[in-house]
Amino acid sequence: MNQYIIKGGKPLVGEVVIGGAKNAALGILAGAIMADEPVLIENLPNVNDVNVLIDAIAGIGAIVERIDAHTVRINGKTIESVYVDYEYIKKIRGSYYLLGALLGKYNDAQVALPGGCNIGSRPIDQHKKGFEALGAVVKIEQGGIISAHADELIGSHIYLDVVSVGATINIMLAASMAKGKTIIENAAKEPHIVDVANFLNSMGANIKGAGTDVIRIKGVEKLHKSEYSIIPDQIEAGTFMIAAAATKGDVLIKNVIPKHLDAISAKLVEIGCEVEEFDDSVRVVAKERLGNTQVKTLPYPGFPTDMQPQIATLLALSKGTSVVTESIFENRFKYVAELARMGADIKVEGNMAVINGVESFMGAAVSAPDLRAGAALVVAGLVAEGFTILDQIEYIERGYEDFEGKFIALGASMEKIDVNDEKALKKFKLRVG
């Protein structure tokens, strides 16, 4: 088990290159098994969630060729089982996309209920509703296995009761090889929905309207080989934007789609940051203590729930009182107790956090309760006076590639060490102290 040790107080300065979008990669990898020809996927983020899903795909018999850390070739021709082993799946949330992909291709799928971060209830009722509308019988069986079976899938009109990214992608996967037309209304509009749709279209699917709230799909008999490059990760980019602002730094964040970052950029400008947009990069500069604001998480194009812990951490260091309202997940404020150890003044009432800004944080021993909260605690450590030791960083490594390396390149004093390595801890403190 590893931990981060961070000596705060340095502004981040320089350039950072953003990797491929984790959330798009999970849907795209699942979709790749639907072809009986080789599918090349580039710009994969080399993170634990992606690597676990690739292992699961190999585990059901697909040909998987890992060309390098960011490129994989998958051929679903040799798949020999529609049962996905629990040992793989319990680790990650996006594994449920294999349900839609296998159901779409074989009219049959059995996948264990997925794991991931405990940030609140993420029910699969909308997934189930969509599959049933296409003609499948869906059951949750003993041992937490979801099974879906259809004699054949027939296109249907599906209205999602709530905007669900996972259900939108899963229904798109299944419907792309169903007979006839499928319409998904109240569909999610996130950038990775568009990316998965574009990927499936590159394989011969017929999907229109991704990125709007109505997606139209004409089923095709088969999907063919393709080469595809995944979009940049909106949340990784946003995390580095917040870190630049919190440390009063000057960072050019490269390999991004600035349009995807509009909600984050707008909030940073509102509280006093300079945000400069280029074709495929954004520059964030903060010269002084920032101001307060109100933030409410909403489905895209609103402010992303995956950026809520990071913006709250920044606002905890800003002037005045800010309010952050979480409208997506009910357990997303678990990091607040950890920030309080560092001196933050945050009171949580239901789905709302009232934040009174403080001048600075003090370094402390803290634990990452989930992926995005862990990233926020790293940002807090980069600002804090003294040393911060952050445990449970395996959560962070689920979604950020070489997180510490990228921060070190921007001037941060930070290192990943073994939790039991007292010598490494002392060495780091001597070196930077």
C-alpha positions in Angstrom: 0.0 0.0 0.0 1.3 3.5 -0.9 0.7 7.0 0.3 1.5 10.5 -0.8 3.6 12.8 1.2 3.3 16.4 0.3 5.1 19.6 1.4 2.8 22.5 0.6 3.3 26.1 -0.1 4.7 26.2 -3.7 2.8 27.7 -6.6 2.4 25.3 -9.5 4.0 26.7 -12.6 4.5 25.1 -16.1 2.7 22.8 -18.5 0.8 19.6 -18.0 -0.6 17.2 -20.6 -4.0 15.7 -20.0 -4.6 12.0 -20.8 -7.6 10.2 -22.3 -11.0 10.3 -20.6 -11.5 7.5 -18.2 -15.2 7.6 -18.3 -15.2 7.5 -22.2 -12.6 4.7 -22.2 -14.8 2.3 -20.1 -17.7 2.6 -22.5 -15.5 2.4 -25.6 -13.6 -0.7 -24.3 -16.9 -2.5 -23.7 -18.1 -1.5 -27.2 -14.9 -2.9 -28.8 -15.9 -6.5 -28.0 -19.0 -6.1 -30.2 -17.0 -6.5 -33.4 -15.5 -9.8 -34.7 -12.6 -7.9 -36.1 -9.7 -6.0 -34.6 -10.5 -2.7 -33.0 -7.6 -0.3 -32.2 -8.1 2.2 -29.3 -5.6 5.0 -28.7 -5.2 7.6 -26.0 -6.3 5.2 -23.3 -5.5 6.5 -19.8 -3.2 4.1 -18.0 -5.3 3.9 -14.8 -6.5 1.1 -12.7 -10.2 1.2 -13.8 -9.2 0.8 -17.4 -6.7 -1.9 -16.7 -9.2 -3.9 -14.7 -11.8 -3.7 -17.5 -9.2 -4.8 -20.1 -8.4 -7.8 -17.9 -12.1 -8.6 -17.6 -12.4 -8.5 -21.4 -9.5 -10.9 -21.8 -11.1 -13.1 -19.1 -14.2 -13.8 -21.3 -12.0 -14.9 -24.2 -11.5 -11.8 -26.4 -8.1 -11.3 -28.1 -6.5 -8.4 -26.2 -3.2 -7.0 -27.5 -1.7 -4.3 -25.2 0.4 -2.4 -27.7 1.7 0.2 -25.2 0.4 1.9 -22.0 -2.1 4.0 -24.0 -3.0 1.7 -26.9 -4.9 -1.6 -27.1 -6.2 -3.8 -29.9 -9.3 -5.9 -29.1 -11.0 -8.6 -31.2 -14.3 -10.0 -29.8 -14.4 -12.9 -32.3 -13.0 -15.4 -29.8 -15.3 -14.6 -26.8 -16.4 -17.8 -25.2 -18.4 -16.7 -22.3 -21.1 -14.0 -21.5 -20.4 -14.4 -17.8 -18.1 -11.8 -16.4 -16.2 -12.9 -13.3 -17.0 -11.0 -10.1 -13.3 -10.7 -9.1 -12.7 -8.3 -11.9 -16.0 -6.5 -11.7 -16.3 -5.7 -8.0 -13.5 -3.3 -8.4 -15.0 -0.8 -10.8 -18.3 0.9 -11.7 -18.0 1.0 -15.5 -17.9 -2.7 -15.7 -21.7 -2.7 -16.2 -21.1 -1.6 -19.8 -20.2 -5.2 -20.6 -23.8 -6.0 -19.9 -25.1 -3.7 -22.7 -22.3 -4.8 -25.1 -22.8 -8.6 -24.5 -26.5 -8.3 -24.6 -26.4 -6.3 -27.9 -24.0 -8.8 -29.5 -25.2 -12.2 -28.1 -28.7 -11.4 -26.7 -27.3 -12.7 -23.4 -25.2 -11.4 -20.6 -24.3 -12.1 -17.0 -22.3 -9.5 -15.1 -21.7 -9.1 -11.3 -23.1 -6.0 -9.8 -20.3 -3.4 -10.0 -18.2 -1.7 -7.3 -16.3 1.6 -7.5 -16.4 4.6 -5.1 -19.0 4.7 -2.3 -20.3 8.2 -3.1 -23.9 7.3 -3.0 -26.6 5.2 -4.5 -26.1 4.5 -8.2 -29.1 2.3 -9.0 -29.3 0.3 -12.2 -33.1 0.7 -12.6 -32.8 2.8 -15.7 -30.4 0.3 -17.3 -32.9 -2.4 -16.5 -35.8 -0.4 -17.9 -33.9 0.3 -21.1 -33.0 -3.4 -21.7 -36.5 -4.5 -20.9 -37.9 -2.0 -23.4 -35.6 -3.7 -26.0 -37.2 -7.1 -25.2 -34.8 -8.5 -22.6 -35.7 -10.3 -19.4 -33.5 -8.8 -16.7 -33.0 -10.4 -13.3 -30.8 -9.8 -10.3 -29.8 -13.3 -9.2 -28.3 -14.8 -6.1 -24.8 -13.5 -5.4 -25.5 -10.1 -7.0 -25.3 -11.2 -10.6 -27.3 -9.2 -13.2 -28.5 -11.4 -16.0 -30.1 -10.2 -19.2 -31.5 -12.4 -22.0 -33.6 -11.9 -25.1 -34.7 -14.1 -27.9 -34.0 -11.0 -30.0 -33.6 -7.3 -29.3 -36.2 -5.0 -31.0 -35.8 -1.2 -31.1 -38.0 0.8 -28.8 -38.9 4.2 -27.5 -37.2 4.7 -24.1 -37.8 7.6 -21.8 -35.3 7.8 -18.9 -36.9 8.9 -15.7 -33.6 10.5 -14.6 -30.6 11.7 -16.6 -28.2 8.8 -16.3 -24.8 8.6 -18.0 -24.4 4.9 -17.3 -27.9 4.0 -18.6 -27.5 6.1 -21.7 -24.3 4.4 -22.7 -25.5 0.9 -21.8 -28.8 1.3 -23.8 -26.8 2.8 -26.8 -24.5 -0.3 -26.7 -27.4 -2.8 -26.7 -29.6 -0.9 -29.2 -26.8 -0.5 -31.8 -27.3 -4.1 -32.8 -31.0 -4.4 -32.1 -33.6 -4.8 -34.9 -35.2 -1.5 -36.0 -35.1 2.0 -34.4 -34.5 3.0 -30.8 -35.1 6.5 -29.4 -33.6 7.4 -26.0 -35.3 10.5 -24.5 -34.0 12.5 -21.5 -30.6 11.1 -22.5 -27.4 12.3 -20.7 -25.3 14.8 -22.8 -21.8 14.4 -21.3 -18.8 14.6 -23.6 -18.1 10.9 -23.1 -21.6 10.0 -24.3 -20.7 11.7 -27.6 -17.3 9.9 -27.7 -18.8 6.4 -27.2 -21.4 7.2 -29.9 -18.7 8.4 -32.3 -16.7 5.3 -31.6 -19.7 3.0 -32.2 -20.4 4.9 -35.5 -16.8 4.4 -36.5 -17.5 0.6 -36.2 -20.6 0.9 -38.4 -23.3 1.7 -35.9 -26.0 4.3 -36.8 -26.4 6.7 -33.9 -27.6 10.3 -34.2 -28.3 13.0 -31.6 -25.6 12.1 -29.0 -24.9 15.3 -27.0 -28.6 16.2 -27.1 -31.3 14.8 -24.9 -32.8 12.7 -27.7 -30.6 9.9 -29.2 -31.8 8.0 -32.3 -30.3 4.6 -33.1 -30.9 2.4 -36.1 -29.8 -1.1 -35.3 -27.2 -2.8 -37.6 -26.5 -6.5 -38.1 -22.8 -6.3 -37.3 -20.0 -4.0 -36.3 -16.6 -3.9 -38.0 -13.0 -3.1 -37.3 -12.0 0.5 -36.4 -9.3 2.7 -35.2 -10.3 5.3 -32.6 -8.6 7.9 -30.3 -10.3 8.8 -27.0 -11.1 12.4 -26.1 -9.1 14.2 -23.3 -10.3 13.8 -19.7 -12.5 16.7 -18.7 -12.2 15.9 -15.0 -8.4 15.5 -14.9 -8.1 18.9 -16.7 -10.5 20.5 -14.3 -8.5 19.1 -11.3 -5.3 20.7 -12.6 -7.2 24.0 -13.2 -8.3 24.0 -9.6 -4.8 23.1 -8.3 -3.3 26.0 -10.3 -5.9 28.4 -8.8 -5.5 27.1 -5.2 -1.7 27.4 -5.2 -1.7 30.8 -6.9 0.1 29.3 -9.8 0.3 29.7 -13.6 -0.3 26.5 -15.5 -0.9 25.7 -19.1 -3.1 22.6 -19.3 -2.6 21.0 -22.7 -4.5 18.4 -24.8 -8.0 19.5 -23.7 -11.3 20.5 -25.4 -11.9 23.9 -23.8 -15.7 23.7 -24.6 -15.9 20.7 -22.2 -14.5 22.9 -19.4 -16.8 25.8 -19.7 -18.7 25.3 -16.4 -15.3 25.0 -14.5 -13.7 28.0 -16.3 -16.8 30.2 -15.7 -16.6 29.5 -11.9 -12.9 30.2 -11.8 -13.3 33.5 -13.7 -16.2 34.5 -11.4 -14.0 34.1 -8.2 -11.1 36.1 -9.7 -8.9 33.7 -11.8 -7.5 34.4 -15.2 -8.5 31.7 -17.6 -7.2 31.9 -21.2 -8.5 29.5 -23.8 -6.5 28.2 -26.9 -7.5 25.6 -29.5 -6.5 22.6 -27.4 -5.3 24.1 -24.1 -6.3 26.4 -21.3 -4.1 28.6 -19.1 -5.1 29.3 -15.5 -3.4 32.0 -13.5 -4.2 33.1 -9.9 -2.2 36.0 -8.4 -4.1 36.6 -5.1 -6.6 35.0 -2.8 -9.9 34.3 -4.7 -13.5 35.3 -3.9 -16.6 33.3 -3.0 -19.4 31.9 -5.0 -22.3 29.4 -5.2 -21.9 26.1 -7.0 -24.6 23.5 -7.8 -23.7 20.2 -9.5 -25.8 19.3 -12.5 -25.7 17.0 -15.4 -23.6 18.3 -18.4 -23.4 21.1 -19.4 -23.8 22.0 -15.7 -21.0 21.9 -13.1 -19.8 18.3 -12.9 -20.3 16.3 -9.7 -16.8 14.8 -10.2 -15.4 18.4 -9.7 -17.4 19.1 -6.6 -14.7 18.1 -4.0 -12.0 20.0 -5.8 -14.0 23.3 -6.1 -15.1 23.0 -2.5 -11.4 22.7 -1.4 -10.6 25.9 -3.4 -13.5 27.8 -2.0 -12.5 26.7 1.6 -9.4 28.9 0.9 -11.2 31.8 -0.7 -12.6 35.0 0.9 -16.1 35.0 2.4 -18.8 32.4 2.5 -19.6 30.0 -0.4 -22.3 27.4 -0.8 -21.9 24.1 -2.7 -25.0 22.1 -3.4 -24.7 18.5 -4.6 -27.6 17.3 -6.7 -26.3 14.0 -8.1 -24.8 11.8 -5.3 -25.8 11.9 -1.6 -22.5 10.7 -0.1 -20.2 13.1 -1.8 -19.2 15.2 1.2 -17.2 12.5 3.0 -14.0 14.4 2.4 -15.2 17.3 4.6 -14.1 15.7 7.8 -10.6 15.2 6.3 -10.4 18.9 5.2 -11.5 19.9 8.7 -8.4 18.2 10.1 -6.4 20.6 7.9 -8.3 23.7 9.2 -11.2 24.1 6.7 -14.4 25.6 8.1 -17.2 23.7 6.3 -20.7 22.8 7.6 -22.7 20.2 5.7 -26.5 20.3 5.9 -28.1 17.6 3.8 -27.0 18.0 0.2 -25.4 21.5 0.9 -22.1 22.6 2.2 -21.7 26.1 3.7 -18.0 27.0 3.4 -16.4 29.9 5.3 -13.0 30.6 3.7 -9.8 30.4 5.8 -6.5 32.0 5.0 -4.6 28.7 4.8 -4.6 25.0 5.7 -2.2 23.1 8.0 -0.6 19.8 6.9 -2.2 16.7 8.5 -2.5 12.9 8.1 -5.7 12.3 6.0 -7.3 9.5 4.0 -8.9 9.6 0.6 -12.5 8.4 0.9 -13.0 8.1 -2.9 -11.4 9.0 -6.2 -12.4 12.7 -6.6 -12.2 13.5 -2.9 -8.7 12.0 -2.9 -7.7 14.4 -5.7 -9.2 17.3 -3.7 -7.1 16.3 -0.7 -4.0 16.4 -2.8 -4.8 19.9 -3.8 -5.3 20.8 -0.2 -1.9 19.3 0.7 -0.2 21.3 -2.1 -1.5 24.5 -0.4 -1.1 23.6 3.3 1.7 24.7 5.5 4.0 21.8 6.5 3.6 18.2 5.6 0.5 16.3 4.5 0.4 12.5 4.4 -2.5 11.1 2.3 -3.5 7.4 2.7 -5.7 5.2 0.5 -4.3 6.7 -2.7 -5.5 3.5 -4.6 -8.7 5.4 -5.0 -6.9 8.2 -6.8 -5.0 5.8 -9.0 -8.3 4.4 -10.3 -8.8 7.6 -12.3 -5.6 9.7 -12.5 -2.4 8.5 -14.4 1.0 9.5 -12.8 -0.8 12.1 -10.6 2.2 12.7 -8.5 4.6 12.9 -11.5 2.5 15.5 -13.2 2.4 17.7 -10.0 6.2 17.2 -9.4 6.8 18.5 -13.0 4.9 21.6 -12.1 7.1 22.3 -9.1 5.2 20.5 -6.3 7.1 18.9 -3.4 5.4 15.5 -3.4 6.3 11.8 -3.4 4.6 8.4 -3.5 6.0 6.1 -0.8 5.2 2.8 0.8 3.1 3.3 4.0 5.5 1.3 6.0 8.7 2.9 4.7 9.7 5.2 7.5 13.1 5.8 5.9 11.6 7.2 2.7 9.3 9.5 4.8 12.3 10.9 6.8 14.4 11.2 3.6 11.6 13.2 1.9 11.2 15.5 4.9 15.0 16.1 5.1 15.2 16.8 1.4 12.4 19.4 1.2 12.3 20.6 4.7 
